[in-house]
Amino acid sequence: VRGPLRVGWGDVEVTMTSSANTNHAVVYSQRQSAVCIEPQTCAIDAFNLAERGHAGAGRQTAAPGRPFAAETEWRWRTGSA
């Protein structure tokens, strides 16, 4: 994710803006019944990908005295709004 993530589903549009350290997302849709948007701070399997040299894996590690924080902002819009 390099900017606002916009997902349209029927007459609903969701826009998610994230802090720079939340640069991945998973979007899942089950046709007519559901949609899921999950912001993520790293790629799926980031620790193994990083060990194999994939620089874009986004692996983040929190430690005592060095917490990890991320932010997202969500906006919904429907049909005529």
Secondary structure, DSSP 8 states (H G I E B T S, - for coil): --S-EEEEETTEEEEEEE-TT--EEEEEEETTTEEEEEEESS-TTHHHHHHTT-GGG-----BTTB-----EEEEEEETT-
